[in-house]
Every structure is written in structure tokens, then in C-alpha cells.
Amino acid sequence: MAASGTKGGSSGSPVIDWQGRAVALNAGSKSSSASAFFLPLERVVRALKFLQFRRDSFKNKWEAVTIPRGTLQMTFLHKGFDETRRLGLQSGTEQLVRHASPLGETGMLVVDSVVPGGPAHNHLEPGDVLVRLNGEVTTQFLKIETLLDDSVNQEVELQIERGGTPLTLNLTVQDLHSITPDYFLEISGAVIHPLSYQQARNFRFHCGLVYVAEPGYMLFRAGVPRHAIIKKFAGDEVSRLGDLISILSKLSRGARVPLEYLSYMDRHRRKSVLVTIDAHEWYTPPQIYTRDDSSGLWRAKSALPLESPLLSATVNHVEEGLANHKVSFDAVEDRLVEHIHQDINQDITDGVTSMETSCDQAADGPHSQDESDGGTKKHRVEEDLIEVNVVADCSLNEPREERLQNSSTLQEDASIDIQGAAPAANALVAERVIEPTLVMLEVHVPSSCMLDGVHSQHFFGTGVIIYHSQTMGLVVVDKNTVAISASDVTISFAAFPIEIPGEVVFLHPIHNYALVAYDPSALGAVGASVVCAAQLLPEPALRRGDSVYLVGLSRSLQATSRKSVVTNPCAAVNIGSADSPRYRAINMEVIELDTDFGSTFSGALTDEHGRVRAIWGSFSTQLKYGGSSSEDHQFVRGIPIYTISQILGKIISGANGPPLLINGVKRPMPLVRILEVELYPTLLSKARSFGLSNCWIEALIKKDPVRRQVLRIKGCLAGSKAENLLEQGDMVLAINKEPITCFRDIEDACQALDECDDNEGRLNMTIFRQGREVEVVVGTDVRNGNGTTRLINWCGSIVQDPHSAVRALGFLPKEGHGVYAVRWCHGSPAHRYGLYALQWIVEVNGKPTPDLDAFLNVTKELEHGQFVRVRTVYLNGKPRVLTLKQDLHYWPTWEVRFDLDTAIWRRQTIKALDTGSLSNTS
């Protein structure tokens, strides 16, 4: 130690004496003082001599050099003579040591800890004072380290005193390299390897146990924390990594198996969880990475044999291992957390810019919850986020959709005796009717596929079954629970105690809801008879003052309800763009109540007979507090059922979109025709101030005497057909000579275009612009409900097509806008050289990249280790040129794409250094 006052960044620099000779290595310093700590060079010189000696024997290439290291798997501390006397050291022994030691010696070596299972275990104990080692008095670390390194696999003699009693022990020195793992298993982003000596000493476990260094995605879903020790998997004991690999080789995709683990914080009790093997190809198949000392690289090879079911594309949702093994579900039930949309961050997730996630704010474990996003710390969105309008007195003319099963006849006499399956006798009629249609959805987003600016990996929310037949079930849920299609969804039913997987089949491009499909056959005969679909009542529309029943699920899957009154059935949602653009509801009218259950409770709004009038869904927003500080918040509002009913009818009757495989049957999915502009309502009193004529004001009041508003254009989505025709501030007066007063009028006009084929999807719009009326013919856009279905990872940068939230900002680079960087991976070339998120890649080495296919064609030509010149454009339009060095060994180019024919997300390696070198994208 020295008072040199060295600062950060100087670690590793040499410490020299007055003659210029290096005498130490600067190893660290204390920031609160001038103290610095230097590493002596004796052991460094020893390692250097081994390298120099072997170098002379090499002919053509460098080969691995083994530097002998020995250990007894124990830790010594140097303590002063006054403390050793208190430990029982005899005075004669102290005098002997003082005389045999160099002048200035002030203490002796005392055993501090012993690793279980090591050479010193059951021989040495904490508090033992070392007197002699191989007959020589030893009081310094350097001397004992030198002897141990020179005595690997040999016996050494230790003379100690334990409480004043002399003891002589003979211990065999162990090779430190033998307990230092030089390989690890990578599976679903997890890093698993034998427990090293360093961590075994920290946690006081045996070396070589199966240790979870990073839980990745699959184990994170199950709740396995970092630093866990796996003890049992799929009913079989696991004592080494080979046991785990052998069990994995017998499992198939989608299998659910039990896992037992120990945590060093609670080492005396095993915890049991259920692990779901990835059904989709989010990550590479399990790989074993082995350190190659000759090249300095970690080389990967497949961990499983080619005939392993896990390497096949077949998805098996049968719970393997549960049929033959009794599983403790206590821990699983304990994991049923609060009914909230959780925001869970991990160190291992793909990085984003400071706008999304800061590396310093990563949670300590996979179950850490952002305080700003849970419980009482969630704030209700301020009233200025919702532009309040009055209700329209008009009827909705959507046709009522047919269902194969109607929930109006509740099956109360089902032959099953399950606690909680039947509603309480004194429950409200609406609650008893709607409870069999309610489900709880748990959604996980893999870190390798966090698309569209999604801000979390884990969500909870209540959904409502809107269709249930023998071949397909459909659940509607808000998009703050199911944000993107690249998700793993687990559905728990209120009417029957079972968990089954679900698949995202439809994401509405505008409205805040998604549809999730499930397989009714997975419920069994009894479950399928108890579960039923809700009866939807899209008309008449709710009015101000109507009584409704808010029904949802508690965390124990019990129905909770209350009677409320509609205070505003058509409040216009006005949510600003987040720092990192993600889905936000636009052009929507929602329902407000006088009382609810708080900002984290979702469910359904029903009438007194249990017929669903609206979905009580969660909306995500970001509140900004001056400067650059912002917080994610959520609020709940009612989503009218009419648009959900329309989409459901198209799915059942046969839509006009591309077919999607659902439960083994290809079903055409609906396409949605929309006017891609963002609108907001303005009171007619304000519109008059802008110069709107009395004639038009009277026409709009006649069309809607209650709302008394006109829609104005906030902006056009970049790349839409309306972009160059409509301008910000335009007032939409009429479409096809019919006055327009609300968002639904525009939706109805767009849908009417699908019924006639002679207009090429264009609207004849009457616009009030800068004091005069203008007739404009505006094209509409057709969108599907698949969401983003393709991503590419190049040099650790995850790119995709720009999603609608990005286009809603109103800008796309003229050079090309098909390659948008949405995230980046920690430790990647993109991280090192600054290719962060929220920008477009428009050129690579001077070659344009207008879309993902062109981008792949250009990057395929790049070689490993080649410096690449990349031209980017930020969201604000600022161009930038940077260079990065491609690393195809650890960061190959790969893509994940959704396959409509199989309904599976497929992963394909585009270019790698070799076939065995695949990336860990955690």
C-alpha cells in the first residue's frame, strides 16, 4: 500500500523505483483517500519464466503453456501476535516464530475458511495458527504460495496450533487448474458450469457442483436466480454438468419439467420450480464452450447428440417428467405475484441506450421488480393525459358475432369438485357468469427478441375468453400485457386449475388489445366443459350514467367485482411518445368509471347479466419530469367491445388475410384497413376561432349533438399513403360527404372500402385547412395483426423494420429506412464501437441498405475481423458515420423469423466463422 493517489484508469500500469525498474503493478486505489495498492511481481516473474522457457521449444506456432498452481482449498489471514495469543498460541511457539522470522515480522498466518470437500476439509479449522510448513516457519503468503505451486499432487506437512494444542497434518496439494472450469454450457441464454474454487470459497459449497452463472431466459422464466446450484432436474439427481446435459438430451421443445436448486442465501432448503423448455428457437441449441489455451478462444460445439428431441422442430407441450415424478408446487404457487404488469430488468438482457435501460440500474436478480412499476408506487396518470369528451347518443350497427359456446348459460352443475371452481353463492350474478371466462396471462419476452421497443421482459394481466370451441380458444387482453408477438404466454384459468401455453395470433395495429389462442384439448374433458366464452354485447353503446360491473381476477385467481358508474364513455386517449418509441394507443376512445380497483387491476366491464360491454385494460405511458428524467407508468380504462367483436367475427367466418396455423389448422386472419394518421379532438368552440364556418359547425352538431367536436390531424405516420396529402392541423370535416365527429366514423369509412373494389382503397375527404375547405383523395393502408415477425442480429446490434411507433414520429430517412436498430447486446462490437439503438443503418461500406434483405446481402460479403464503415441516421435526422470491427467468432450474423406455416419462430445463422461458433446473445 502507498499514498500515491492514483486514479481510475491507471490499473495495470507499472510501479518503478528510482532506477526505472518495475517493482510492482498498480492494482487499485481507494477513491475516498490517496491510498493505492500495488501487486508484487514475484509470482508474475515466475509465470513469465514458464512462458519464456516454453517459447524457445515451440517451432512454428504458439502452444498452450501450463503454469503449475497448487491449492489446499483454504484461506489464510495474517493476524498480529496479540490476536494469535488470544487464539491460544503458546508463548514458546511465539518466541520461536519471532526468532525464525525476518526482522519486523508482526504476526502469523491463521486459517480463516476451509472449502467443503477440499484437501483441508475435516483437517483444518478456522482459528488454526500455522507454525511450520514442511518444517519451515512460515508467516508470509509468498512463501506458502511458492511451496504449494511447486508441490502439486504432492503431500505437504503442516504444523499448527489449535487452541494451544500442537498438531501435525499431512495434506495433498490439489491442482488449482483441475477445479477451475475451462468449459460451460450455454442454453437459452443461460451460462452453467462447474462451481469454481473462487465461488465455492465465497458460498461455502463443494467445487464442481452445477452452478448457474447467468439464468438466461429459460431459467429466468422458471424463477431460478443467479448463483443457484442445480440439484435435481426432471426427477433425476444432478451432481455434475454431464448429468444435466444427459437429461436435456432426452427432452423435447415445449416440455415442462421440475427443477430443484439451492441458493447460497438459503442453503438449507431446496426450492422447486417448473422449467419450460423453449418451444420456439429464440436461442441456439445447447452449446458447450471450451477454452482453447493455444488460440485464446472459447470454441463451441453442440452439447446434445443429433438424435436428441430438443434439436428437432417438433413442439411438445406435454409436461414431461411430471407424470412419473411427484413435484412440490408450493414454490410455484408462491411465484404467483401481484396482479400487475411487472417491469423486470436483468444484467444479462440485451442493452439499450440510456433512453431505455441503464446498465447501472440493472436489478440484482431475475425477480427484482422496478419500484416505480409496482404496487403503491404506481401513480395514476394525470388527468391531462386524457382529453375528456362527452358521450355520443348514437347506436352501433355491428353485427353480433356467433360463438360455438355461449357463456350466458353458466355450467354451475359441472361434475367436478374443485375448491374455488364454482363461484360463491352470494356473488353477484355478473361475477358468477363472467368468472368461467376469465384467465390470468403470464407473458415472457426473450431477451434476444425484445422488438418494437418493448420495455420489459415479464408481464401479468387478466384476459377474457371470447371464443371457445373444440378446436380453438381465443382470449382478448390489453397490449400492455401482450406487447409483441415474440412472446411466450402461459394461461391460467379461473374456472379450472390448469396452466397451458398460449400463442399470440393477432395484435391490433391501432387499438390496445391482442388475441391469444389456446388449445382447448389441453384442458381435458372436464376443463373444456367448465371453461366457456363470454357473451359480447357491442351495442347499444354505453352512455354516461350507465351502471356496469367491473370484474377481474385477484392474484389467487378468485373473481373480484364491484358495481361502478360510467362517467365518460368516450374519452380520447392522448399518450405521448416514450423516449424509446414503443406501442402507444392512438385514435381511441375509452371508457372512464367513477370507481375502480386501482391502476393495476384489469378485467372486463359487464352488464347485470354478465354480458361483456368493454375490456378493462391497461395502458402504458411515460411521464417526463423536466430535463431528461422520465418514469414508466400505467393506467386502466375501458376498451369498447365493438372492434373486438368485429375482428372475432372475421376470424370465425373466414378473413381475407394470410393464413396462420392455429392448433394445427390454418385459418385466414383478418387484415385491417386504416388511415395512418394520428388524430385528436377539438371542441367546436375552438374550431370556430380557427375560422370554421357556421354551416359546418351546425352539420357536425346535427351529426353528434353531444360530443360537439371536430377531429384534427396531429401528424401522419411516415411512409403512409396519407403522408404527403394531409397536413398537421387539418380538420377532418367529412368523408364521402358524411360528417365525421369521432374516431369510429373514420374506422367505419375505412371498412366500407373493403366492401367495394372500385375505389382502390381511397377516401374522399373534406378538409378544413388554413381558413378554407379542401377536397382531398387520400389513400388508406392495410395492416395485418402479426406485428414484427423478423429480426437480424449483426455484430450484436438487433435490427428490424421500423414499427408503427417509430413511424408515428413522422420521419424516415430518405436514404432508406428498412434497417432500424432497436437494441444492442452488451460486450458486442456494437457496444464497443457505439452502434447503439434508436437509429437507422442506411449504408454499410458505402453500399445502401434500404431494407433487411439488402442489409443481409451487404453484410454477407464482410469477413471476420474486417473493419466496417457504417452510416446511420438518428431519430432526430442527424447523420453519423462510425466504424466497427466484425467478430464472427463470438458474434455471428443470425436472424429470427416467424414461420406462418408452422407458427414457430425459427432461428437461422446467416454467417459465422465456423459452424460451431454461435453467439450467446444474453
N, C-alpha and C positions, 0 to 999 in steps of 0.2 A: 504494500500500500504506500502511496506517496501523495503529497499535496500538490499535484501538478496542475489541477484544474482543467484537465482535458474535457472536451465537449463531445457531443454525439457526432458520429460520422468518422471519428478517429480510431475506432476499434480496428485492431489488426495491424496498426502501424508499429514500426519498431521503436523500442526504447534503447537509446545508445548511451554509452559512457563518454567521458571526456576525450577518449582516444578514437571515438567514432565506431566502436564495436557494439554490435547488437547484443544486449544482455537480457532483454525481455520483450514481451509482446503486450501492447496496450489492449487490455481485455474489457475494461468497463470503468464506469465512474459513477459517482453519486451526484445527481443533478442539484441537490439542495446544499451541497458543500463543494469544496475543492478537492475532495478525496478521489483518487484514481487507483485502479487495481491492475497490476501487471502480472502476466503469466510467465513464470520462469521457463527457460529454454532447454533444460536438461533432457526432458523426455522428447522434445521436438528434435533435438540433435540426434537422439537415438533412432527415431523414425527416419530421419534424413539419411543416416548412415546405412540403414537397411535398403533404402531406395537406391542409393549410390552404388552399393555393392551389387545389387541385382541388375542395375542398369548395364554394368560392364559385361554381364553374362548374356544379355539379350543381343540377338543378331539383327533381325530385320524389323521387328515391331515390339512395342511395349507389351509386357505381360503383367499379370496381377502379382503383386508382392504382398506376402502375408507378414505382418509385423506382430510378433507374439505378444499377447496380452493375457495376464492371469488375474484371477479373482477368487475370493472366498465368499462372495455374495454377502458382504457385511460392510458396515460403515464405521469408521473411527472418527472420534473428535479429539482435538488436542485440548487438554484441560490442565490448569495450573496445579502446582504441587499442593496448594492449600485445599483444593477440591478433591484431589486424589486421596489426601489424608482422610477427608470426611467419608470417602468411599471405602475406607478400611485399609489403605496401603500401609504396610508396616514401615516403621521408621528406618529399619536397617535396609530395606529394599530401596527406600527413597535415597539414602546416602549412597548406596551402590550405583544407582542410576545417575546421581549428580556427579559422582567421580568419573563415570564412564562416558558421560556425555560432553559435548563441546561446551566451552565457557558460554555463559549466558542462557543456557537451557533453563526454561521456566516451568516445564510441565511434562506430561506423559500422554500417551495415546490411550483413549478409553473407548470401549465398544459402545456405539450409540444405537445401532439397529442391526438385525440379522434377518435376511430374506428367508421365508419358509422354503424348505426343500433344497437349500443350498448346502455347500460343504460345511459351513459353520453352524447350520441349524441343529439344534439339540446339543451343541457342544459349547458354543459361546453364548453369553447373555449380556444384555445391556448393563453397563456398570463394571464389566470386567476391565481390569487395568493391564495393558500389555507391558511385560517386563523385557522379555527376550524373544527374538525371532531367529530360529536356527542358531541359538547360543549367543547371539549378539544383542546387546542392549539397543533397543530401537525406540526412538522418541520422535522421529520425523517421518512425514508422509513419503518423502522422496526415497528414503531407504527401504521402506516396506513395499513401495510400488516397484522399485527396481528388483527386489528379491522375488516378488510374485510374478513379474513379467518374465523372469529368467527361469522360473520353476513350473512352467505349465505342465500339467499332468504328473507332477511330482509331489511328494509329501514334504511338508514343512513342519517344523516343531515350534509351537507357541508356548511360552511360559507366561502365565498370567497370575494375577491375584484377584480372588473373588471374595470380597468382604474380609480381607486379611488372610485368606487361605490360599496358599500357593497351589497351582495346578499346572500340569504339563499335558498338552494336547498335540496330537499329530493329525493334520488335515491335508487332504489332497487339493492342490490348486487346480481350479477349473479354467478351461479355455474361455475367455470372455467372448470370443467370436462365436462360440457354439450357442450362446444364449442371446446373441444379438441378431434379430431377424434380418435376413437378406432377401426375403420374399414376402409378398402379401397378396391377398385375394381381393379383387375388385368386382363387386356385384351390385348392380343397380345404384351405382354411385357410392356405395359403402366401401370402406377400406378396413379389412380384417386381417390380422396377422398374429403370430405367436407373441405372447406378452414378453416384452424386452426386460432385461435386468433393471434398467433405469425406472421403468414404470412399476415393475414388481417391487422395487425398493420403496417407491412412493406409496403404493397402495397396499403393500404387505400381502401380496399374492405370490403363488408359485410362478416361476418363469415357465413360459411355453403354453400357458392357457390361451384359449381362443379369445382374443381381445378386439373390441370394436373401437378402432381409432377414429373413424367417422361413420355415422349411421347411414349416410346417403339417403336414398328415397324410400326403398322398401322397408328398411328397419325403422326409419323415421315415421312412416305411416303406422307401424305397429306400436310405436312408443318406446322403442329401445333407445336409451340415451348414449351419448358419447362416453367412452371409458367403461362400457359394460363388459362383463365376462360371460360368454355364452356357455351354458352348462348342459342344455338339452334342446334338441331340435327334432320336431316331428316324432316325438316319443322316444328317441334314442339319445343315449348319453353322448356328450361331446367333450372330449378331453384334449384333442389336438385339432389343428386345422384340417388335416386329412379326413377326420370323421365328418366334419361339416361338409366338405366337398363331396364325399361319398353319398351323403343324404341328399344333397342338392341334385346330384346326377339322376336321382330316381323321381324327382318331382316334375310336374308339368306346369305350363303357364296358367295362371289363374287359381292355382291350388292355394288353399288356406290351411296352414299347419301351426301347431302350438310351438312356442319357443320359451324356454326358461333361461333367465340370466341373473347375474349378481351385479350389484352396484357397490363400489367401494365406500359409498356413503351409507349403505345399508347392507353390509356384507353378510349378515347372519340370516337373511331371509331371501329366498328365491322369489322372483317375480315372474308371472306367467302372462304372455301376450299371444295374440294371433298374428301371424305373419302371412300376408298375401303376396304370393309370387306375381311379379308384374305380368299382367295379361297382354300388355302392349310392349312394343320394342322401344321403350323410352331410352334404354341404355344398351351398350354392347352386351353380349352374353358373358357369363362369368369368366374373368381372365386372371391368370397367375402372373404377376410381375416379379421377375428375379433380377437381382443386381448383378451386373456383369462388371467385375473389377478390371477387366482388361480394357474395356472401352469406356467405363464410367457411366454406362447407360443402364436403365431398367428395361429389360426385354420382356415382352408379353407373349403368352401363349394361352390357348384355350384351357380352362380348368376342368372341362367336362368332356367325356368321350362323345364322339359324333352321334352315337345312337341314343344319347340322353334325350328324354322327352322335353326337357327345357329348351333344347336347341331347335325343336320343331315349331311350326307356326300354329299348332293346334292350341286352342284355349280351353282349359278345363276348369270350370267353376265349382267342381265337386270339392268338398272340404276333405282333402287327402289327409290322412293321419288322425282325423277326428273320430273316425268310425272305430278304430282299433285302440285308441288311447283316451283315457279319461283326462279331461282338461279342466283346470281350475279357471272359472270365468270371473272370479272376484276382481282380478286386476283389470279385466276387460270392462266390467261394469263400472269400475272406478274411473275409467277413462272417459265415461260419458260426461263431458264437461258442460258448462253452462250453455244454454241455447243462445249462442252469439256467433257472430261472424268473426272468427279469430284471425289475428294478424300475427303469424309466427315467422320469425326470421331465423336464419341459420348462417353460421360462418361458412358452411360448405356450399350454399346456394350460389348460383351464378351472380356475378357482380353487376351492378348498375352504377350509373353516375350518382353524384351526390344528390341529384334531384330525386332519385328513387330510394336508395339504401346506402347508408354509410357503413364502411367496414368496421368502424369503431363502435357502431351501435348494434353489432350482432349480438344475439342472445347467447346465453351460456349453454343452453341445451335445446334439444329439439322440441321441448314442450314449453319453452319460455314464451310468455304472451306479452305483447306490447301493451304497456299500461294505458296508453292513450286509446286503446281499441277495445276495452273490455269493462264490463260491469258498470259501476257507478262513475267511472271516469269517462264514459261515453257521453258526449254532450249532444243535446238536441240541436239540430240545425237551426240557425237563426231564421226568424220569420222573413227576412229579406231574401232568403233563398227561394221562397215560394211566392210567385205572383198570384194573388188571390183573385178569383173571378167568381161571379155568381152563376148559379145553375141555369142551364138551358131547359126550357119546357118543351122538349121535343121527344118523340118516340124513336126507338131504334128498330130498324127494319131488317135485322139479320135473321136468317132462317135458323130455327133451332136444330142443333146437331143431334144425330142419332147416336146411341150408345148400345153396345151389346148387353150392358148391365146397368141398371138404374139403382141409385142408392136411396131413392125415396122409399123403397120397401126395405127397411133395415132388417137384417137377418139376426134377430135377437135370440132365436131359438137354435143357434148353431150348436151341434153336438160336440162341444169342446169345453173342458173345464180348465180355464187358464186364468190365473189371478190378473185382474186388470183388463182382460179381453173384452168383457161386457161393461158398458158404462154404468155408473151408479144410478140407482133407481130415481134419486131425486135430481138428477142432472137435467138441464134444460133440454127441451125437445130438439132444438137446433144442434146442441152439443152431441146428443146421442145419435143423431142422424149423420152428422159430419165426421164423427170420430173414426169410423172404419175407413174413411177416405184420406186420412192424414198420415203423413210419413215424415220421418226425420232423415235429411240427407247430410252425409259427411263427404266432403269433397277435398281431394288432394291433387295438387298440381305438381308434376315432376319438375325438379329444378332445371333439368335440361331442356324443358319445353315451356318456359314461362313467357308466353306470347302476349301480344296485344297490350303490353304494359300492365298486366295483372300484378297487383301489389302484394299478394300473399300466396302462400302455398297451402293453406288449410282454411276451410270454411265449413260452417254449420248453418243449417236453415231448415224451415218447415216447408214441405211441399204438399200439394193436393192431387190426389189421383183423379184424373178427368176421363180416363178411358181404361177399361179392364175387360179383357176377353180371354179366351183360352190360348190365344197366340201372342197377345201383346198387351202390355200395360203402359200407360203414359202418365207421367207426373209433371205438373207445372210448378215452377219455382222461380224466384226472382234471380236476376243476373248478378246480384251481389253475393249469391251463394254458388251458382254455376256461372262463372265469368267467361270461360273459354271452353272450347270443345276438347282440348288436350287435357283431359282430367280423368281421374279415377273416382267414381261415385259409388258410395255404399248407401243402401236404402234400408232403413229400419221402419217397420210398420207398427202403427199404434194398435191395430186390431189383432195382430198375431206376432208372437215373439220370434222374429227371424230377421237376419241380415242377409241381403242379396246384393249383387253388383248391379249397377245401372249404367247405361250408356247415353251420352248426350247426343240427341238426334236433331235438335232444332234450337237455334239461337236467333231470336227475332232481331233484325238489324236496327230497329228503332226502339221498340217497346222493351220495357225492363222485365222480360221473362224468358225462360228457356224451357224446353221439353226434354225430359229424361225418360228413356224407355227401360222396362224391365221384363224379365221372362216370367209370366205367371206360373209356369210349370215348376219353377224353383220354389214356389210357396208350398207345394204339396196339395193334396186334395182338400184337406181341411183348411189350410191357409187361403187357398184360392176361393173357397166358399165364404169365408168370413170377410175378406177384403173386397171392397166394391168401389165403384167410381162415383164421384159426386155428380149431382144434377146441377147443370149450369143454367142460370137464368139471366141471359144477356139483356132482356127487355121485360118490362119498361125500365128506363134508366132511373138510377137513384136520384132523389130530389133532396133538397135541403129540408132538414127536419125529419127525414125518414129514420125509423128505428132499424138497426141491424145488430147482429150478434157477431162479435169478434171471437173466433175460435182458433186455438193453436195448441201446440204441444209443449209441455214442460220438459225439463231435462230427463225426467224419468218416463217419458213417453206417455204421460197422462194428459188427457184433454183439459184445457183451461179456457174458460169463456167468460164473457161479460156482455151486457147489453149496452150499446152506445147509440149516439145520435149523429147523423151526418150533418156536419156544419158547412161543408163546401164540397159538392160532388164533382167540381171541375176546376180545381186549382192547377194552374200551369206550372210545370216544373221548370226551374231555371237553375241549372247546375253549371258552374264554371269549369273550365278545363283544368286538370291537375298538372302539376309540374312535369310529371312523366305521363303523357296522354294515355288514358285508358277509357274504357267504355263509360259513357255518361248518358243518362236518359235525356232525350231532346224531343220536342214536338209531342209532348204527352200531357194529358190532363189526368190528375189523380184525385183521390177521394180523401177528405180530411174528416176526422171524428172529434167529438168533444173530449172523450177519454179513451185511453188505450192502456197497454201494459208496458209502455216504455219503448225506447228506441232499439231494443234488441229482440223484440218479440214479433214474430211473423206468423202468418196463418191464412185464414180466409174470413171474408165478411159474408154472412148468410142472412136469409130472412128467418122468420119464426119456424118455418118448416124445414130448415136445413138446406135450402137451395142456395147455391153459391152465387152471390151478386158481384163479388170482386175478390181478388187476391190481395191479402195484406202483406206487401213485400218490402224488402229492404233496399234502400238506395245508397250508393256510395258517393261521397263528396270529399272535398279537401278545403279546409278553412285556412286562410292565409292571414297571418298577423304581422303586417308591415314587413319591410325588408324582404328577407328570403325565407323566413320561418313559416312553416305550414304544418298542419296536422290532418290526418285522415279521420273522417267521422262518417257516421251513417245515420239515416233517419228512415222511418217507415211511413208508408202511405198506401192507400188502396189503389189497385190497378184494375180498371174496369174489365169485366169478363168478356166483353163482346169480341175483342180482337183475338183472344184465346179461343173462343168458340168458333170463329171463322177459320182459323188455322187448323183446328182439330177436325172440322168438317171436311177440309180439303185432304187431310191425311187419310181419313176413313174412306171417303168416296173416291180417292184417286186423284192425285195432284198432277201438275204438268211439269214438275221439275225432275232432276236426275234421280234415279232410284238409289235407295240406301238400304243396305242389308240390316234388318232388324229381327233378331231372334231366328235367323236362318231364312227369312222371307224378304225378298226385295220389294220395297214399297216406294212408289214415286213420292217425293217430298215436294211441298209447295214452294213456289217462287213468290217473292214479294215485290210488287212494283211500288216504287216510292219516288217522291220528288225530293232529291237530295239537297235540301236547303234547311237551314236552321231558322225557325220562326219564333216569334214571341208576340203576345197580345198587347194591344194598346187601346186604352179607353177611347170611345168615340169623342169624348170631350177634348182629349189631347189631339186626336186626328183632325178635329175641326180647326185647331190652332195651326196645324200644318197646311191648311187650305183645302181640306176635303169638302166637297160640295154638300149642300143640304139634301140634294136628291139622293146621293149615295148614303148619307147618314140615315135618312128615312128608310131606304131599302134594307140596310143592314139591321135596323131596329125591327122592321117588319119581319125579317127572317128569324131574328133571335131577340125578342123583346127583353130578355133577362140579362144576357151576357153584356150586350151593348159594347162590343169591342170589334176591332179590326186587327188582322194579323199582319205583322211587319216582318221583313226579312232581316235576320241578324247576319247572315252570311251564307254563301254557297259552299258545299263541300268541294274541295279541289278535285279536279278530274271528272266532275259530274257533267251531265248534259245541260244542266241549268247554269253552269259556272259563268259563262260569258253573256248570258241573256238577262239574268236577274241581278240586281244591284242591292247593296246594303241600304236599308231604309225604305225600300219599296213597300208599298201597302198592297196586299192582295185583296182586291175587291170582289172579283168573280172569276169563275172557271166555267167556260161554255155558257156564259150569260147568267149563271146561277150564282147568287151572292154567297160569299164564303165568310163564316164567322168563327169557326173553330178548326182544330187540327183534324178532327174526324171528317169534316167536309172535304178536305184535300185527300184524305185516305180513300174516301168513297169515290172521288173523281178518278183516282189512280186505278182503283179496282174496276171501275166501269170500262177502262181502256182495254182490260183483258177480255171483255165480252165482245168487243168488235175489233176487227183486224184491218180496217181501212185507214187508221189514223197514225200508224207507225209509232204508237206509244207517246203521242204528243198532246199537251194540254193547251187549249186556247184560253189564255189568262188575261184578265183586265187588271192592269197595274196602275197605281197612282204614284207617279214619280216626279218629284221636284215641281209640284203645283199643277201637273197635267195628267190626264188619263192616257195610258199607252196600252195597245193591244199587242201581246207577245205570244208567240207559239213556242212552248218550252217542252223539251224532251224529258222523259222520265227514265229512271234506271231500274233494272231488275236485279234483285239480290236474292241469294239463297240463304238458308239458315245453317250452313255448315260452319261458319266462322272461318278463321285462318286454318288451313289444312296442310301447310308446308313451311318448313324452316330449314335453314342451312347454317351449319357451324363452320366458319372458316377462320383459322388462326385464333379460335376462342371467341370470335365475335358472332353472335346469333343474329341472323338477318332474315327478314320476311318481307312480304308485300306490305305496304303501308295500310294499316287498318283504318277504320272509319274515324276513330277519334283523332288520328293524325291528320287525315284529310279535312276534318272539320275545322282545323286551324286556318284553312284557306290558302295553303301554299304547298306546291310541289315543284321541285327543281326542274327547270326546262331541259337540263341535260339528260334527265332520266330519273325516275322516281320509283323504280320497282325493287330496289335493294335498300331496305330500311333496317338499320342496326337497332335492335330493340333491347339487347342485353349483351354483357360480356362476362367472361369467365376469369376468375382470379388466377393469377400465375401464368396466364396465356400470353402469347405475343401481342394480342390486342390490348391486354392490360399493361404490359411493359412499355409499349410504344404509343399508347394513348388513343387507340381506336375505340372510343367509348360509345355509349348508346346515344339515342336521340339524334341521329344524323343519317343522311343517305350516302351510300357509296356510289358515286357516279362514274368513276374511272379507275382502272387498275392498269398501271404501266402505260398510261395514255390511251387505253382501249375503253370505249364506252361500255357501261354496264346498265342498260336501260331496264332490264328485268332479271329475274333469278336465273333463267336459262342462259342468258348471255354472260351473267356473272360466273356461272359454273364453267362455261366454255373458256373463259379467260383464265380462271384460277387453275384449271386442269393443266395448263401449259407451264405453270410455275414449278420450280424444282425445290427440293429440300435445301434449306439454308440460304436461299436466294433472298436478297433484299428487294422489296416490292414498293413501288410508289403508288400511293392511294390518294385519290382526290375525293373529298367529302363535302357535303353541304349540310349545315346545321338547320334546325327547325326555324331559326330566325333568318335563314337565307345566306348566312355567312359562309363563304367557301374556305376550304383549308386543304393543304397538301401535307401528307406525312409519309414516312417510310417505316416499314416493319420487316423483320426477318422471319420468314416462314419456317416453322418447325413441324415437319410432317411425322416425326417420330412420336412425339407426345401429343400433338395437336393436328391430327389428320383432318381433311375436309370430309364432312358427312352431312347427310340430310335426313330428316324425319318427315314422312308424308303419310297422310291419311288415305287408306285404300278403301274406296267406296264399295268395291266388290266383296271384300271380306270384313269391312268395318273394323280393321285393325290398323293401328299406327305402325308403319314399317320404317325401320332404320337401315340406311344403306351408306356404306363407306364409299366416297367418291374418289379420293386419292389419299394414299398413305405411303409411308416409307417402305413398309413391307406389310404383308397380310396379317402379321401377328402384332403389329403396333397400333393399338387403338387407344382412344382418348378417354381419360377419366374427366367427365365434364362437371363433376360436383363442385 
